[in-house]
């Protein structure tokens, strides 16, 4: 595995699962389409079981936990098999727990001061969230000049149409999104459609 989550693929699928039975076939479809890094958000009661299932049955997937907001969730996620952690924001307590976990992590930021504070703590890779609402590509482009050492995975409001704009920025390593996992395809078990959407997302290239 690369040392950075940002270098696994241009797009990280952000997965919200309501049925643990969907976890393994969904992960297999995403991996087959070329998206090995899969962020399972801790927004549903089955999330940890889904991480556990994917980690056990889909060896080519690099499954991570998203929406991590407490030290307890850090511990539970890693115990379930999460190989990276993503948070929508951060505190010193949460940051220390993620640092101590032994797996890569992306703390969430949406302001310049938060970025500087993380750089001060030795963290150079971050989630930018909510990307579109927080200023989008114009904001990230503005950060690249004074803070070139920070790299981002923008998430929030990103789809197939605007993902290439983000990927063209020098300080963006990858983007997160849900557009390759339509709810109706998951409900219908249409894993072939999801694989096709994943393949298209994996084909997005950084233009800058």
N, C-alpha and C positions, 0 to 999 in steps of 0.2 A: 504494500500500500504506500502511495506517495506520502511524504511527510506532511503534506497539506491537504485538507479536505477540498480546498479551492481548486486543486489540480486534478481531481478524479474525473470530472466531466464538466462540460460547459453549463449544464443544467442539473440542479438537484431537485427531484420531485418532492413536493411537500404533501405528505399523505395523512389524511384524516380517516381512520377506519372505525366503522361501527360494528363490523362483524369480523371476528378473528379468522373465520374461515376464508375470507378474501385475501388475507395477508400474503400467504405463500404464492398463490397464482398471480397476484398483482406484482409482487416482487420479481417473479420469474419473467413476466412480460416486460417489465421495465429494464431488467438486466439484458434480456434478449434484444431489446431495442437500443442498447448501448448506454444506459443510464445506471451505473452500478451503485452510486451513492444515493441512498433513499432515507429521507428524513420522516420518521413516523412521529407525529405530534402527540404530545400527552394531553390531548383535549377530550379523549373519550375513555370510558372505563376499560376498554380492551387493549389500549395502546401498548402496555408493557407485555401483555401476552402476544400481541402481534410482533413486537420486536423479538421476543423469545422464539417465536415460530420461524420468522425469517432467518434469524441468526443460525437456527438449527437445521433448516431445510434448504436454504439457498446460499451455498458457500461463496458464490461469486458476487453476492450482494455485500455492499458495505453499508450496513444499516445503522442509522443514528437516531437519537431522540431529539425531538424539537419541543418548543414551548416549555423548556426546563426553567423553572423559576424558584426552586428551593433546593437546599443541599440534600434533603431526603430523596428528591426526584433524581438527583445526580447519582446517588448510591443505587437506587432501584433500577435506573436505566442501565448502568454499567453491569449490574448483576444479571440483568435480562439479556445482555449481549450487545448493547449499543457500543459502536466503535467510534462514535463522535457525538458531541452534544451541541445543541443550538438553543440559545435563549433569546427572547424578544427584547430583553434589556438586561442590566446587570447591577449588582451591588458588590461591595467588597466581600461580603459573606458568601454570596453565590460564586463570585469569581474564584475565591480561595478553594471552594469545594470542587469546582470544575478543574482547577489547576491540579488539585490533589488526586483527581480521578485517574490520571494516567492515560487518558484518551484525548485526542484533539477536541478543541471546543471553539465555538464562535459566539462570543457575547454580542448582544444586540446594541446598536447605537443609532441615534437619529440626529445628534447635534455635534458640532465641532468640539465643544468642551468634553463631551463623552469620549470622543476619539482621542483627544489629547490625554485625558485621564488614563485611558487604557494603554496608550503608548508609554506613558510614565511608569506603568506597571509591567512593562515588558511584553504587552500583547500587541501584535501587529496585524492579526487577521480577525475580522469582525463581520457580523451580520449587519446590514443596513436595513432598518425596518422602522415604520412601514415605508417602503422605498418611494412609491409614487406620491403618497401623501406628504412625505417629509422633504420633497424637493426634486426627486427623480434624478435623471442624468445630469441636469444642470447643476444640482447641488454637489453630486459626486465629482463632477468635472472641476468645480471650484475648490474642492478639498485636495485634488491631486497636486496642485502647485505648492501650497505650504506644508502639506503632510504626505509627501510621496511614499513614505515608508508604510503607510496603512493600506491594507488590501481588504476588499469587501466582497461579500455575497449578498447582493440586494434581494430582498423578498418583499412582496406586498404590492399587488396591482400590476405584476409583470406577466405578460402573455407572449404568445408566439410573435405578435406584431412588433412589440417594443423590446423584446429580449436582445436582439442584435445591437440595438443602440447602447444598451448597458454593457454588453460584452465587448464593444468597441472601445471602452474606456480603459486607460492604462492601469487604473487602480481597482479594476473589477476582475476577480478570478473566475467567478461563476455566478449564476443567478438561481434563485429558488422560485418554484411556481407549481401550480396545480393544473395547468391547462392540458397536460397530457394524461390526466386522470379524470375524465368527465364522469360525473356521478351516475349518469344513465348507463354508461359502459360498465362501470363497476357493478351496478345493480343487476345488469343483464349477464354478467360474467363474460363480457365481450373482450377477452384478453388480447385477441388478435388486433382489435382496433387500438387498444392501449399500446401494444407493442409498436404499431405503426406510428402513432403519435410520438412515442418515445424516440423512435429512430429519427424522426424529423427534428426533434429537439436536440438530439445528440449531434446532429449534423450542423447545428448552428456554429458558426466560427467567429472568433474575435476578429473584427475587421480593422482594429487599430493596433 
